[in-house]
Amino acid sequence: MNKCIIIANGKSPTKSVVNYFINKGFTTIICADGGANSAKKIGITPDYIIGDLDSVSTRTLKYFDGKSNIIKYNRQNDTDVEKSLKFAIEKKFNEVVLFGVTGDRLDHTICNLGIVIKFFNKIKISLVSERSYLKPINTSSSIQSRIGETISLYAFDKKTKITSTGLKYKLNNLALPFGVKESTSNVSTKNKIQLNVKGGIVFIIRDFNFMKKHDLF
């Protein structure tokens, strides 16, 4: 399976977290424009820098010149993260983890969460934001866990129904329409959780450090 990392221009990941995923097989690194500034800061050399290049600094571009493939797209009808995802799909990557897609701009954060849904059927996608790991699902999924793990679930409309096994607060063909009902800080009661999702996409949000400690990826 071809796996890649995309680093966007939001809050920078740490080098240790990026290296963790590199060791899990995500060996190609793509920086979405200003994400290259973060890569330089943490001492990571990307394979590609992609975007309209309005956010990456001249100093960073000069630093990575000859080390990374720098690809400029002038089109303005998609974001740099979208450009990077389209590039990854074009290059036949089938799984990606996103970094730097959240930060101090709420509009960018909401946009990038929407992109996870937009590209759901095109590439297997997840994201890491500080202590949180987000993965979208739309079908039956068996999830390795540990008793006591905190797991939150979010859906977006009344058509999406969720049934769970192995969670303290059980979901029985329940809808979690955004802004109406959610399953925040649910708790695993088994080491394997079964989720059955019908009718739409559900975001699973877990504690990244907990998952890393127990090797749950």
N, C-alpha and C positions, 0 to 999 in steps of 0.2 A: 504494500500500500504506500503510495507516494504522499508524504506528509510535509507540511510547511508551517512556518510561523509568519504572521504578519504583525509588525509593530507599527502602530499608528501614532498620531501626534498628541495623544493625551498623556495622562500620568505614566511616567516611565516605569517599566518593570525592573526588577533587580536582575543582575547578571546570573545569580544562582538559580532563579526561577526559569529564566530562558534556557540555561544549561540543563536544567532538569528535563525540559521537554526535548531538547536536542538529544539527550541520552535515551529518550523514549522513542526516538526515530523521526522527530520533526527536524530534519537536518538542513533544510533550505530555509533561509531567512529573507523575507521581503519587507522592506521598509516603505510604508505609505508616506511619501513626502517628508514632513517634519519628524516622522518617526526615526529618521536617520540621525537626527540630533540626539535622540535618546540612545540609539545604538552606540554612537560615538562616546557618549557620556559614560556608559557602562562597560565599554571596551569590547563590543561585539561588532564584527564586520559582516554586514549583510551581503547576500548574493546579488540582490537587486534593490534599487531605489526607484520607486515608481510614483508618478503624479504630475501635477502641473508645475511642481518645484517652486511654489511660492512661499512655502513654510520652512523648507530646509535652508539652513544658513549657507552662505557662500563658502565660509570656512569649512563647513562639514562636507560640502560637495568637493572641494579641493582635496580634503583629507582622504576621501574615498575614491577619488579619481584614479583609475587603474587597478583598484582593489575590488570594486563592485560594478555591476552593470547598471548604468544610470539611464533610465528610460523616461522621456518626457512626453506626456500627453497634454495637448492644449485644450481638449474639450472640457466644457464646464457643466455638462448635463449629468455628471455623476461625481461623487466624492472620491477623494484619493483612496479611501478604504475600498470603495466599490471598484475602482480601477485596479487595485491590487488583487481583489478577489477574482475579477474577470480574467486577469493575467494568470492567476494560479489555475483557474479552470481551463484556460487555453493551453496551459502547459501540462495538463492531465494530472494535476494534484487532486486527490479525492478526500483529503482531510486537512483542516487548518485550525490552528488555535490563534486567537486574536489577543494582542496586548495593546495597551495604550488607547483603548477605545472609550474610556471614561476619563473624566477629569474635572476641571473647574468650570466647564461650559455645559450646562444642562441640555442645551439644544443639540450639541454634538453627541452627548451621551444617549439621548432619546433616539436620534438619527441612527446611531450605530447599533442600538438594540433592535431597531426596525430592520436594519440590514441583515441581522441574523435570521429574521423571518423571511426577508426578500430572497435570500440565497439558500434557504433551507433545502429546496429540492435540487440544488445544483452542486453542492459540496457539503461534506460533513463538517460542521462548524461548531466551535465552542469558544469561550473567552474566559480570560483570567483578569480580574480587576482587584488589585491588592489582595485581600484575604478571601475573595470570593471566586468560585468557579461556576460558570453557567453553561448549561447544555440544553438544547431544545430537543424534544421528542414529540412524535405524533402517532405512536403505535405502542404495542406491548413491549415493555422493557424490563429486563431483570438487572437490578443494580446491586453490586457488591457494596456492603456497608459494614458498620460496626454498631453494636447496640449502644444507644445513647447519642448517635450522630444527629446533629441538627440539619434538617433538610427543608427547604422552602419550595413551594410550587405556585406558579402563576400561569393563568391562562388569560384569554382575551375576549371571549364571547360566550353566549349561552349555549352554543351548539357543541362546544368542546366538553366532553364528559370524561371524568377520571375515576377509576376504581383502584384502590390500593390494598396491598397486603404487606404487613410488616411495619406499619406506621402507627404511632400512638393515637393520633387523631385520624380515624379511618375515613376514607373517601369511598362512597358507594354510588357509583354512577353520578357523581356530583359535578356540577358546572362551577367554574371559578371565574366569572366574567370580571374583567379588569375594572376596578373602581367600585365593585359591588361586594365581592367575596374573594378571599385568598386563603392560602394555607401557609402562613408565615411561621417559621420556627417549629415545624413539626419535628417529631423525634422518632428515630428508628428503634424498633423493638426486636429486630432480628438482624442477622448478618447478611441477609439477602432480602431486598425489597422488590416486590413485583408491582409495576404500574401498568395499568391498561388504559390507554388514551384513545378516544374516538372523536372524530369530527374537527380536529384542529391541532394546534401546536401548544405545548406546555413548556415553560421554562423551569428547569430544575436548578436551584442555586444551593451550593454546598460550600463548606469551609475548605479552602484549598490546602491549608496547612494540615488539617485533619486528614484529608485524603492522601496527602504526600506522606505523612507519618505512617499511615497504615497501608500504603501502596495500593490505593483503590482506583488507580487509573488503568 
